[in-house]
Amino acid sequence: MQKSSTKTKEPKFIAKEFIEKRRLKLSDLRRFFDSEVPELTANMKTRLFLVWGLLITSGLGLALNLYNLQIVRGPNLTKRARSQQMVAVRPFMPRRPVVDRSLQMVAIDRPVYTLYVHPQSFTKSREHVAQKLAPVLNKDAGDLEQKFAKRKSGILLSSSLSEEIADRLYDMRLDGLDLRKKYARFYPQQDLFADVVGYVNVDRRGQAGVEYSQEKLLERSSKTLRITRTGNGSLMPSRAPQGFFHADDLRLQLTIDSRLQRSARAALMKQIKKFNAKRGAVIVMDAWDGSILTMVSQPTYNPNQYSKADISLFKNWTVADLYEPGSTFKPLNVAIALEAGTIQPDDVFNDSGAIKVADHTIRNAELKSHGNINIAEILKHSSNVGMVKIIQKLNPSIYYGWLERMGFGQTVDTDLPFTVASQLKTQEEFINSPIEPATTSFGQGFSITPLQLVQMHGALANGGKLVTPHVVKGLIDSKGQIHDSPNLPKPRQIFSPVTTQKVVEMMEMVVANGTGKAAKIPGYRIGGKTGTAQKASKSGGYRSDARITSFVSILPVELPRYVVLALVDEPQGANAYGGTVAAPIVKSVMEALISLQKIAPVEE
């Protein structure tokens, strides 16, 4: 009974009771369990084996999984983790602004919005939404409602809404409107600078003007970097390079003066309208350094709406079109002859009204003679006969060399795009044909661009140096410091200062009491030269129904600095000449220039 009773007790109580009754060693205790509770010992061993088996199996499984994760799949998982933790960022970098010489804004990137509507998301009626949107978008409410009825989603209403209009749309709190922000180039002066600045297309690439030629200066550098982001997707600025999210404050500054540009455009448009002309242009250059203060032409285009413009207007014809300058080239020929030593300033020539050269007869434009006249009077009366006689004193090969030295056959080195090279007959043809030097003497038979004529007259105004005409001053920061100013070629001396000053003083007579009297300004000494050139025909020879009128001036005569050129192409009327059409334009421009540059009048 006792034995049976003992077996019903819990093992721990049996062991305790047994130990308390006897003082036994551990070996005795083991023998006791082996003999007294054999069923319990077997069960415990089985359980222990099971537990250990499970632990070992789990450990092996973990080890295998760890091997799989760390060794087999490790590189791929690492890549996936980094892609989740890092993001490639290339922030939008606005194109640099363009400003004029007085820091007036000419071109800038500004936010615009594309508006989509999704009628299926309207919580108001289509009629209600249309009535709300119509006055803001300047559209007809009925037309909008019809559009809403045709599609349930993704209806484009506008692709270039201003920030102001976008704010008004946000304030309406209408469901179903989708405004998407982007940046677009904006030209606050509209068409005033179009010929100089050009425009940017939908791909944000410059297509004309300095937007094209100065692309590298206008485009801010933008690098793609990988930056850590948080669990909710936010970027961690602390991991970004310093200044990564901030654009620089540099702006491209032009040499153009918007005030003078505006005055020149008004004077030009007035004469184009008066004489019903095809087109016209005005250029003002500081001959001391070649900076262009004004370059304007008409007709032109609004770069904010370039897609609506005639594609031919994108080309700045003052640098991309050739023309025969006519009598405006005569002062340069006088300078060549003086510098070559074949004439003296007080030489006298007989102008009989006509002169025969080979098989051709050359006459004065007014078909009249002037008798014995000196060189200054030849310019004053714009005598073709007198100019032919001056150039006949020059050896044709020497004359041709002087023309090449002045840049004929070359393009003007400038920062404006799409310039073309001037054209002159071959040396062999020029030397062997007496008519070629003769017609060249009064500005016909060769072609140059208006900008090249200004550059050449600049050499008369600055003491004989060919400078580089340019419209870019450089990148300027908010403190007014210039960065990346253009590296202009060194001016090239072609005439002596003595020669050029004599020629400028001769040109003064043209304005004082010659063909350029319409450009006279009381109190100021101004040199000038008119030009009324025939236009070449595509079939050869010259057109009898078309001419190009021009006037070029240099001021002030006592200290020459500025060159002003005005051209009007194909003016209509019997009285359409350089002195009547172009000279009044130059006068208006010079009056504005005198005021802006504070040029003092001559002391009596």
JOZI-V94086 format. One record per helix or strand of 2 or more residues. SS is the DSSP state (hx for helix, st for strand). FROM is the first residue (numbers start at 1). TO is the last residue. If there is no record, write none. Layout:
SS|FROM|TO + SS|FROM|TO
This chain:
hx|2|7 + hx|11|21 + hx|26|36 + hx|38|72 + hx|74|85 + st|86|89 + st|98|99 + st|105|117 + hx|119|121 + hx|126|137 + hx|141|150 + st|155|161 + hx|163|172 + st|177|186 + hx|194|197 + hx|209|213 + hx|215|218 + st|225|229 + hx|237|239 + st|251|254 + hx|258|274 + st|279|286 + st|291|298 + hx|303|308 + hx|311|314 + hx|317|320 + hx|326|340 + st|348|351 + st|354|357 + st|360|363 + st|371|374 + hx|375|381 + hx|384|392 + hx|396|405 + hx|427|432 + hx|434|441 + st|447|448 + hx|450|461 + st|465|466 + st|472|476 + st|482|483 + st|492|493 + hx|497|513 + hx|517|519 + st|526|536 + st|542|555 + hx|557|559 + st|562|569 + hx|578|597
